[in-house]
Structure formats: C-alpha cells, structure tokens
Amino acid sequence: MAAPTHSRPHPHLSRDTDARLPWWAVALPLIAFVALLLMIVNPAQAHAATSDPAVGRILEQIHRTLGG
C-alpha cells in the first residue's frame, strides 16, 4: 500500500515566515565560546602541565595573538 503524498505546502513553510533569531540565541553561544577560550588560553590559571610541549606553544601563540 502506497503512502499518501501531500500536494499542498504546509502553512508554516510559507514565504512570509520571519526567521529572525532572538538576541540571546546569538549571545549565549558567543559568551560560552569566549569563556571556554579564555580558560584554555590563560596559562597563569593552569595547574597541570601537559606532556606535549607543542600544545603549550600553540596556546602561547594564541594568547599572544589575542593580545594577552
């Protein structure tokens, strides 16, 4: 038995739909990203040393690039 197909578009897919995001939908992920980046980049707050010196050099370069 074949499944019925829909020939009319759904009303919620109309061209008049306003697709704007609220301000917090952009701000919250940005704040979370910056907070996590600052936790990674700030070597003064690090308590554990990494066994791979390349990771430390990359983090130092990012820190210098960001002006810290």
C-alpha positions as CSV (number, residue, x, y, z in Angstrom):
1,M,0.0,0.0,0.0
2,A,1.5,3.4,-1.0
3,A,1.7,6.2,1.4
4,P,-0.3,9.3,0.5
5,T,1.7,12.4,-0.7
6,H,1.0,15.9,0.2
7,S,0.4,18.2,-2.8
8,R,-0.2,21.4,-0.9
9,P,2.6,23.2,1.0
10,H,2.3,23.3,4.8
11,P,1.2,26.7,6.2
12,H,4.3,27.0,8.4
13,L,6.5,26.9,5.3
14,S,5.1,30.0,3.7
15,R,7.4,32.7,2.3
16,D,6.1,35.2,4.8
17,T,7.8,33.5,7.7
18,D,10.1,35.7,9.8
19,A,13.3,33.8,10.5
20,R,15.0,36.2,12.9
21,L,16.8,34.9,15.9
22,P,16.3,36.4,19.4
23,W,19.4,38.3,20.7
24,W,20.1,35.6,23.3
25,A,20.3,32.9,20.7
26,V,23.5,34.5,19.3
27,A,24.8,36.0,22.6
28,L,24.8,32.9,24.8
29,P,26.9,30.6,22.5
30,L,29.3,33.5,21.9
31,I,29.7,34.1,25.7
32,A,30.2,30.3,26.2
33,F,32.8,30.2,23.4
34,V,34.7,33.2,24.8
35,A,34.7,31.8,28.3
36,L,36.0,28.4,27.2
37,L,38.6,30.0,25.1
38,L,39.8,32.2,28.0
39,M,40.1,29.1,30.2
40,I,42.3,27.4,27.6
41,V,44.4,30.4,26.8
42,N,45.2,31.8,30.2
43,P,48.4,29.9,31.3
44,A,48.5,31.7,34.7
45,Q,45.5,29.7,35.8
46,A,46.7,26.3,34.6
47,H,47.6,23.9,37.4
48,A,48.5,20.8,35.4
49,A,51.4,20.6,32.9
50,T,50.9,18.9,29.5
51,S,53.3,16.2,28.4
52,D,53.4,17.5,24.9
53,P,55.3,20.8,24.6
54,A,53.7,21.6,21.2
55,V,50.3,22.1,22.9
56,G,51.8,24.7,25.2
57,R,53.4,26.5,22.3
58,I,50.2,26.6,20.4
59,L,48.3,28.0,23.4
60,E,51.0,30.6,24.0
61,Q,50.8,31.7,20.3
62,I,47.0,32.1,20.6
63,H,47.4,34.1,23.8
64,R,49.9,36.4,22.1
65,T,47.7,36.7,19.0
66,L,44.7,37.8,21.2
67,G,46.8,40.5,22.8
68,G,47.1,38.9,26.2
